Amino acid sequence: MLPCLNKKYLGFECMGCGIQRSVALLFKGEFLQSFYMYPALYPLILLLGFLLLNQFISFKYANKSIIFLAILTVATIITSYIIKMTTN
């Protein structure tokens, strides 16, 4: 796996640290471990899936749904990062 350059050169993890390992765990079927590794992966998958589906099927409230999913994803990323930094 690719190393985190932020952690390697600056000494602290970035907000994306753990996403590669989380995706690998998800592909292995270890869903709970994947969530513990990087909790924002699931809202991110929902957002990307909705964006892809929205290209083919038009939804009535697509813009509001995209904004909601984007805010949920960013909030999950920031919250999990803060929790990770305060527990280490």
C-alpha positions as CSV (number, residue, x, y, z in Angstrom):
1,M,0.0,0.0,0.0
2,L,1.1,3.6,-0.6
3,P,2.5,5.3,2.5
4,C,0.9,8.5,3.8
5,L,3.4,11.2,2.8
6,N,1.9,13.6,5.4
7,K,2.6,11.1,8.2
8,K,6.0,10.2,6.8
9,Y,7.3,13.7,6.4
10,L,5.3,15.8,8.9
11,G,4.8,13.2,11.6
12,F,1.0,13.2,11.9
13,E,-1.8,11.5,10.0
14,C,-3.9,13.2,7.4
15,M,-7.7,13.1,7.2
16,G,-7.4,10.3,4.5
17,C,-5.1,8.0,6.5
18,G,-6.7,4.6,6.7
19,I,-8.8,4.7,3.6
20,Q,-6.6,2.3,1.6
21,R,-6.7,-0.3,4.4
22,S,-10.4,0.3,4.9
23,V,-11.1,-0.4,1.2
24,A,-8.9,-3.6,1.4
25,L,-10.8,-4.8,4.4
26,L,-14.1,-4.0,2.7
27,F,-13.1,-6.1,-0.3
28,K,-12.2,-9.0,2.1
29,G,-15.7,-8.8,3.6
30,E,-14.6,-7.4,6.9
31,F,-17.2,-4.7,7.1
32,L,-17.0,-3.8,10.8
33,Q,-13.2,-3.7,10.7
34,S,-13.4,-1.5,7.6
35,F,-15.7,0.9,9.5
36,Y,-13.3,1.1,12.4
37,M,-10.4,1.8,10.1
38,Y,-12.0,4.6,8.2
39,P,-15.7,5.4,9.2
40,A,-16.2,7.9,6.3
41,L,-15.8,5.2,3.7
42,Y,-19.5,4.2,3.9
43,P,-20.9,7.7,3.4
44,L,-18.3,8.3,0.7
45,I,-19.5,5.1,-1.1
46,L,-23.1,6.3,-0.8
47,L,-22.2,9.7,-2.3
48,L,-20.2,8.2,-5.2
49,G,-22.9,5.6,-5.9
50,F,-25.6,8.3,-5.9
51,L,-23.5,10.5,-8.2
52,L,-23.0,7.6,-10.6
53,L,-26.6,6.6,-10.5
54,N,-27.8,10.2,-11.0
55,Q,-25.9,10.2,-14.3
56,F,-28.3,7.6,-15.7
57,I,-31.5,8.1,-13.7
58,S,-32.9,11.6,-13.0
59,F,-34.1,12.1,-9.4
60,K,-36.5,14.8,-8.2
61,Y,-34.3,16.0,-5.3
62,A,-30.9,15.0,-6.6
63,N,-29.2,18.3,-5.7
64,K,-30.4,18.2,-2.1
65,S,-29.5,14.6,-1.8
66,I,-26.0,15.2,-3.1
67,I,-25.5,18.2,-0.8
68,F,-26.7,16.1,2.2
69,L,-24.4,13.2,1.4
70,A,-21.5,15.5,0.8
71,I,-22.0,17.2,4.1
72,L,-22.4,13.9,5.8
73,T,-19.2,12.6,4.3
74,V,-17.2,15.7,5.2
75,A,-18.6,15.7,8.8
76,T,-17.8,12.0,9.2
77,I,-14.2,12.6,8.0
78,I,-13.6,15.6,10.3
79,T,-15.3,13.9,13.3
80,S,-13.3,10.7,12.9
81,Y,-10.1,12.6,12.4
82,I,-10.7,14.7,15.6
83,I,-11.5,11.5,17.6
84,K,-8.4,9.8,16.2
85,M,-6.1,12.8,17.1
86,T,-7.5,13.1,20.6
87,T,-7.2,9.4,21.4
88,N,-3.6,9.1,20.3
